[in-house]
Structure formats: structure tokens, C-alpha cells
């Protein structure tokens, strides 16, 4: 397990170094993005998928069972998994917010404030990469190690407390039984490799596809209002160009599943900053540039899914926008103007900005319609599903 932990630390540390493939940072072009239509039936999946959804891709050698995912649900909500026993995965990813965080940026178990907003885990099983801007973290197994064992910043803070954390789990007869059921035939199944496997199995269950938009597309004609339907039409126009970054079944072109020949990896600069008019982003976080050291990669981040977007505020990688109205007006302008202060600059003029963020004009009614459509992407059943909820009293 020590080698696995050291690998996780290396993956996290590489964000401060040069990356091996500068081509990753180039804006994905629509023609280069594989269609999210399965090219074959793909493997079986032990849980029900929403109508029309492809089968997620499982990394080679990984398994997924109901027993494993249920064990992962318990671990995901258990504060005993942190070094000091005060924080769980769910502390920054509560179900009612589509497994996103209400804070601008979250704090770890020791109080250390993180620099990026906690992304929603909605449909995380379909992510070709994990987190905002790290193409090295291309599996949930790799990503899970960072909050568990990383120390810059400290999140769950297990490093240095490994024996304490495992001791807490071993002292619980329920966990002993659950690990034995999830890993049958193993003499001592309770270790960190299996903890990771269980948590990511639960995360792969976090699939959302039952919003009113989905129900309308499946034939429930009264599921959307006239305003929401007008908003949907606007969303898919070339005038607004939203769908170029947020298209497909998961409302993001950064997608992977078992039917794709290769994952569709994408990172974009949306003009949030343009410090000093140089294309720079605040030094605290410069996106993909931190891996590639290419100036053209400053401010490039993965486009997140828009599913459940109405409950995942605050928005952007730094949590700097609080409402959907603010977000829509930002894209209307084609970038954000920061008039003064250390980050002053006009994001609309950022030389690295995606050509899809050109700006547009909306009437008040059109803006309301677009926001109504985005709100209709909320999957209330997903937010309240008892099989995904906290299992502890």
C-alpha cells in the first residue's frame, strides 16, 4: 500500500511540473470529439442506467458489484476515514447538492482551505479525467488517493495516520462483515487498496439521468414548460454555442464510456481572467498550464457536466460566481471584466480563450428561458435517492 500512496503523492505533485504531452492542452475541436453513441454493446453494468445512457468504462482489472458499492457508500459517509476523525468524503460532496460543495472552496479535515471548488460527482463514472485540470488523473482510483493521502493540501489527512484509520474500521464488526462480503475468499480484506476500490465503486453508482429534460426526451411531453423548451432551443443554437462544450448525453464533451474507441478529453479557457492583459490567470491556480508549462494552457479547465447545475453553486473552478444569472451574463459578455485589484484585466480579450466563448446578446425573456432550461436539468430523484444517502443514523 505504501507504493500506491507514494504514486498518489507523485501524481498530485506533478501539477507543479512540466507535463509529457503538450497537445493535451489544445482546445478540443468538435470534429475531433467522438460521438457519444456506443460503437458496441459494451460490458454489462450491475446497476440500472437511465434510458439512452451508454455503459461506463471500467478500468482494466477493476470490478463492480452491489456489495462493493454498498461498502463504498458507508466509507464515503464515514468521518472515521479521516486522520483526525472529523471529515468524510461526503463533507465536501453532499447528496442534496448533487455531491458538490456549497463553499467557494472547501476546507480539509485540519482546516486547510483548498484552492479549487469541489466539483459535483454527478455522473463521475463518465469522466475521461478527474478534477478540474489534471490529465494524469484519468481514473477514479487514482483520484481517490489524492484527498485520502495528499498533504498539499491536507484533505482527509490519512498520511501518518494509516494505522489509526484502519484500526477504527477493524474495530467495527459491521465493516469486518462488509469487507468480507465485498472481497470473498480473502484472508484479510480490510486494507486501503480495498477501501479505495469500494469508494470508487460507490462513486460509479452516482449516475443522474432522470431530470425533467430527460423525461421530456423520453416522451413525457408535459415535463417541460414553454419557457424551458425555448431555453433548450437557445442552448443548442450556434448563436450561443453552449453545446460545443456542454453537449452530449452528459452535457459536457469531456466524456468517456465503454462504447468509445478513445476517451474524449477536453480543456477550455473561458475568459474568466486575463491578468494584466497577458492571458495569465491568478498565480494560485493557472489550470492546465501547471502540468504543461505552455502559455496557451493558462486558464484551461475541464468543462463540467451541467446536469444538476442549479444545485451546485458556486460556479467556476474557483467558485467565484454565485448564481446561474451571473454565469449566463458572463457568457453573454464573452469573458469577465475585473476592473481593479491584483487580477485586473478583461477576460473577453484573453488570447487563449476558446473561440466558442465569443459573447452574444439576450433579451430578458431569453435569459430567463435559458436559465429555466438549465434548472430543468435537476434530477430530484438523484438528490434524494436513499440508496445513495448517508447510511448512518
C-alpha positions in Angstrom: 0.0 0.0 0.0 2.9 2.3 0.6 3.9 2.2 -3.1 0.3 3.1 -4.0 0.3 6.1 -1.7 3.6 7.3 -3.0 2.2 7.1 -6.5 -0.7 9.2 -5.5 1.6 11.8 -4.0 3.6 11.8 -7.2 0.5 12.4 -9.3 -0.5 15.3 -7.1 3.0 16.8 -7.2 3.3 16.7 -10.9 0.8 19.6 -11.1 3.8 21.8 -10.4 6.0 20.3 -13.1 6.0 20.1 -16.8 3.7 17.5 -18.4 4.7 15.0 -21.1 2.1 15.8 -23.8 1.6 19.5 -24.7 -1.1 18.6 -27.2 -3.5 17.8 -24.4 -3.9 21.5 -23.8 -5.2 22.3 -27.2 -8.9 23.1 -27.4 -10.9 20.1 -28.5 -12.5 20.7 -31.8 -16.0 19.4 -32.5 -14.8 17.3 -35.4 -12.3 15.6 -33.2 -14.7 14.7 -30.4 -16.0 11.1 -30.7 -19.8 11.0 -30.8 -21.3 9.7 -27.5 -23.0 6.9 -29.3 -21.8 3.4 -28.3 -19.9 1.6 -31.1 -20.7 -1.7 -29.5 -22.8 -3.0 -26.7 -20.0 -2.7 -24.1 -19.8 -4.7 -20.9 -22.6 -5.4 -18.5 -23.3 -3.0 -15.7 -24.7 -4.2 -12.4 -26.9 -1.2 -11.8 -29.8 0.3 -13.8 -28.8 3.0 -16.3 -31.1 5.8 -17.4 -32.7 5.3 -20.9 -30.3 6.1 -23.7 -27.2 6.2 -21.5 -24.1 4.2 -22.6 -22.3 1.8 -20.3 -19.5 3.5 -18.3 -16.0 2.2 -18.9 -14.4 0.2 -16.1 -10.5 0.4 -15.9 -8.8 -2.9 -16.7 -8.7 -5.1 -13.6 -11.4 -3.3 -11.7 -14.7 -4.8 -10.6 -18.1 -3.5 -9.6 -20.7 -5.4 -7.5 -23.6 -4.3 -5.3 -21.7 -5.5 -2.2 -18.7 -3.4 -3.1 -20.7 -0.3 -3.9 -22.7 -0.6 -0.6 -19.4 -0.9 1.3 -18.2 2.2 -0.5 -21.4 4.1 0.4 -20.6 3.5 4.1 -17.0 4.6 3.7 -18.0 7.7 1.7 -20.1 9.0 4.5 -17.8 7.9 7.4 -15.8 10.5 9.2 -13.6 7.8 10.7 -11.9 7.6 7.3 -10.1 11.0 8.0 -6.9 11.1 10.1 -8.5 13.1 12.9 -12.0 11.5 12.6 -13.7 14.8 11.7 -14.4 14.6 8.0 -15.8 12.3 5.4 -15.8 12.3 1.6 -19.5 13.5 1.8 -18.4 16.5 3.9 -17.4 18.2 0.6 -19.8 16.2 -1.6 -23.3 16.2 0.0 -26.0 14.4 -1.9 -28.5 17.3 -1.7 -26.2 19.4 -3.8 -25.6 16.7 -6.4 -22.4 15.7 -4.5 -20.9 19.2 -4.8 -19.9 21.7 -2.1 -21.7 24.9 -1.0 -18.5 26.7 -0.2 -16.5 28.7 -2.6 -13.7 26.3 -2.0 -13.8 23.6 0.7 -11.6 23.0 3.7 -9.8 19.9 4.6 -10.1 18.0 7.9 -7.4 20.1 9.5 -8.9 23.4 8.4 -6.6 23.9 5.4 -8.6 25.8 2.6 -8.3 24.2 -0.8 -7.8 26.4 -3.9 -10.5 25.0 -6.2 -14.2 24.5 -5.9 -15.3 20.9 -5.2 -16.7 19.5 -8.4 -20.0 17.7 -8.5 -19.7 13.9 -8.6 -22.8 13.7 -10.9 -22.0 11.0 -13.5 -18.4 11.0 -12.5 -18.2 7.4 -13.9 -18.2 9.0 -17.4 -15.3 11.3 -16.8 -12.2 10.8 -19.0 -10.2 12.7 -16.5 -10.9 13.7 -12.9 -10.8 17.1 -11.2 -10.6 20.4 -13.0 -7.3 20.3 -14.8 -5.2 17.1 -14.5 -4.9 14.7 -17.4 -2.8 12.4 -15.2 -5.8 11.6 -13.0 -7.8 9.6 -15.6 -9.4 7.0 -13.2 -11.4 7.4 -10.1 -8.9 5.0 -8.4 -6.1 7.5 -8.9 -8.2 10.5 -7.9 -9.4 8.9 -4.7 -5.8 8.6 -3.4 -5.3 12.4 -3.6 -7.8 13.5 -1.0 -7.1 10.5 1.1 -3.3 10.7 1.3 -2.3 14.0 -0.2 -0.7 16.5 2.1 -0.6 19.6 -0.1 -3.3 20.5 0.8 -4.4 18.1 3.5 -7.9 16.9 2.9 -8.8 13.6 4.7 -5.3 13.6 6.2 -4.7 9.8 6.3 -0.9 10.0 5.7 0.8 9.4 9.0 -2.5 8.1 10.5 -2.8 4.9 8.4 -2.8 2.5 11.4 -5.2 4.7 13.3 -7.7 4.8 10.5 -7.5 1.1 9.7 -7.8 0.4 13.4 -11.1 2.3 13.6 -12.5 0.3 10.7 -11.3 -3.0 12.1 -12.9 -2.3 15.4 -16.3 -2.2 13.8 -17.9 -5.7 13.3 -20.2 -4.3 10.6 -17.2 -3.3 8.5 -15.5 -6.6 9.0 -18.6 -8.3 7.6 -19.0 -5.9 4.7 -15.3 -6.2 3.6 -15.6 -10.0 3.8 -18.8 -9.9 1.6 -17.3 -7.4 -0.9 -14.0 -9.4 -1.2 -14.9 -13.0 -0.7 -12.2 -15.6 -0.1 -9.6 -13.1 1.0 -7.9 -13.8 4.4 -7.6 -10.1 5.4 -9.7 -8.0 3.0 -9.6 -4.8 5.1 -6.8 -2.7 3.7 -6.5 0.7 1.9 -6.5 -0.9 -1.6 -9.9 -2.3 -0.9 -11.1 0.9 0.8 -10.3 2.8 -2.5 -11.9 0.1 -4.6 -15.1 0.3 -2.5 -15.3 4.1 -2.5 -14.9 4.4 -6.3 -17.5 1.6 -6.8 -20.0 3.8 -4.9 -19.0 6.8 -7.0 -19.7 4.9 -10.1 -23.2 4.5 -8.9 -23.7 8.3 -8.8 -25.5 8.4 -12.2 -28.1 11.0 -12.9 -30.4 10.9 -15.9 -33.9 11.5 -14.6 -34.4 15.2 -14.9 -37.4 16.8 -16.5 -35.4 17.3 -19.6 -34.7 13.6 -19.8 -38.4 12.8 -19.1 -39.4 15.1 -21.9 -37.0 13.5 -24.3 -38.4 10.1 -23.4 -41.9 11.1 -24.4 -43.4 12.9 -21.4 -44.5 15.9 -23.3 -45.7 17.9 -20.3 -42.4 17.6 -18.5 -41.1 20.9 -19.7 -42.8 24.3 -19.8 -42.9 26.6 -22.8 -40.1 28.7 -21.3 -37.9 25.7 -20.7 -38.4 24.5 -24.3 -37.4 27.9 -25.6 -34.4 27.8 -23.4 -33.4 24.4 -24.7 -33.7 25.7 -28.3 -31.4 28.6 -27.4 -28.9 26.3 -25.7 -28.3 24.3 -28.9 -28.1 27.3 -31.3 -24.9 28.4 -33.0 -25.7 31.8 -31.7 -25.0 30.8 -28.1 -22.7 27.8 -28.8 -23.2 26.3 -25.3 -23.5 22.8 -26.7 -19.9 22.9 -28.2 -18.5 22.5 -24.7 -21.6 21.1 -22.9 -23.2 18.8 -25.4 -24.0 15.1 -25.5 -25.9 12.9 -23.1 -23.9 14.2 -20.1 -23.9 17.9 -21.1 -20.2 18.0 -21.4 -18.0 16.9 -24.3 -15.4 15.7 -21.8 -16.8 12.2 -21.7 -15.8 8.5 -21.7 -17.7 5.3 -21.8 -17.3 1.7 -22.9 -18.6 2.4 -26.4 -15.9 5.0 -27.3 -12.7 3.9 -29.0 -10.8 6.5 -27.0 -11.9 8.9 -24.2 -12.9 12.4 -25.3 -10.6 14.6 -23.2 -11.2 18.4 -23.3 -10.0 21.5 -21.5 -11.0 25.1 -22.3 -10.2 28.7 -21.3 -13.5 30.6 -20.9 -12.1 34.0 -20.4 -12.7 34.1 -16.6 -9.4 36.1 -16.2 -6.8 37.9 -18.2 -4.4 39.3 -15.6 -2.6 42.3 -16.9 -3.9 41.7 -20.4 -1.3 38.9 -20.8 -3.6 35.9 -20.8 -2.4 35.0 -17.3 -4.7 33.6 -14.6 -4.1 34.3 -10.9 -0.9 32.6 -9.6 -2.8 30.5 -7.1 -4.3 28.5 -10.0 -3.4 28.6 -13.7 -5.2 25.5 -14.8 -3.6 23.0 -17.3 -0.5 25.3 -17.6 0.7 23.8 -14.3 1.1 20.5 -16.0 2.3 21.5 -19.4 4.1 24.9 -18.8 2.6 26.1 -22.1 1.5 29.7 -22.1 -1.5 28.7 -24.2 -2.7 26.4 -21.5 -3.1 29.1 -18.9 -6.7 29.0 -17.7 -7.7 25.8 -19.4 -10.1 23.6 -17.3 -12.3 20.7 -18.0 -15.9 21.6 -18.9 -18.0 20.1 -16.1 -21.4 18.4 -16.7 -24.4 20.8 -16.5 -26.6 18.1 -15.0 -28.0 19.3 -11.7 -26.3 22.6 -12.3 -29.0 24.6 -10.4 -28.0 23.0 -7.1 -24.2 23.0 -7.4 -23.4 26.7 -6.9 -21.0 28.4 -6.5 -19.7 28.1 -10.1 -16.4 28.1 -11.9 -13.2 26.4 -10.9 -12.6 29.0 -8.1 -16.3 29.3 -7.0 -16.3 32.9 -8.0 -19.8 33.1 -9.3 -22.9 32.5 -7.2 -25.9 32.4 -9.5 -26.9 31.0 -12.9 -27.9 34.5 -13.9 -24.3 35.6 -13.2 -22.9 32.7 -15.2 -25.2 33.4 -18.2 -24.4 37.1 -18.2 -20.7 36.2 -18.1 -21.0 34.2 -21.2 -23.1 36.9 -22.8 -20.3 39.3 -22.4 -17.8 36.7 -23.7 -15.5 36.9 -20.7 -15.3 38.6 -17.3 -14.0 42.1 -16.7 -12.0 42.5 -13.5 -11.6 46.3 -13.3 -9.1 46.6 -10.5 -7.0 44.7 -8.0 -4.2 42.2 -8.4 -6.2 40.2 -11.0 -7.3 43.2 -13.1 -7.9 42.5 -16.8 -10.5 41.8 -19.4 -11.2 38.1 -19.8 -13.0 38.8 -23.1 -9.7 39.7 -24.6 -7.8 36.7 -23.2 -5.7 35.4 -26.2 -6.1 31.8 -25.0 -9.9 31.9 -24.8 -11.9 29.3 -26.6 -13.5 30.5 -29.9 -16.8 29.2 -28.6 -16.9 31.9 -25.9 -17.5 34.8 -28.3 -20.3 36.5 -26.5 -23.9 37.1 -27.6 -26.9 39.2 -26.8 -30.1 38.0 -25.0 -33.3 39.7 -24.2 -34.5 39.5 -20.6 -37.0 36.8 -21.6 -34.4 34.8 -23.5 -32.1 34.9 -20.5 -34.9 33.7 -18.2 -35.8 30.9 -20.7 -32.2 29.7 -20.8 -31.9 29.6 -17.0 -35.2 27.8 -16.8 -33.8 25.1 -19.1 -30.7 24.8 -17.0 -32.8 24.4 -13.9 -34.8 21.7 -15.6 -31.6 19.6 -15.7 -32.1 19.0 -11.9 -32.7 15.3 -11.1 -34.7 15.4 -7.9 -34.7 11.6 -7.6 -30.9 11.6 -7.7 -30.7 14.2 -4.9 -32.9 12.1 -2.6 -32.2 8.5 -3.7 -32.0 6.6 -0.4 -29.6 4.1 -1.9 -27.1 6.9 -2.3 -27.8 8.6 1.0 -25.9 8.6 4.3 -26.4 5.1 5.8 -25.5 6.2 9.4 -28.1 7.3 11.9 
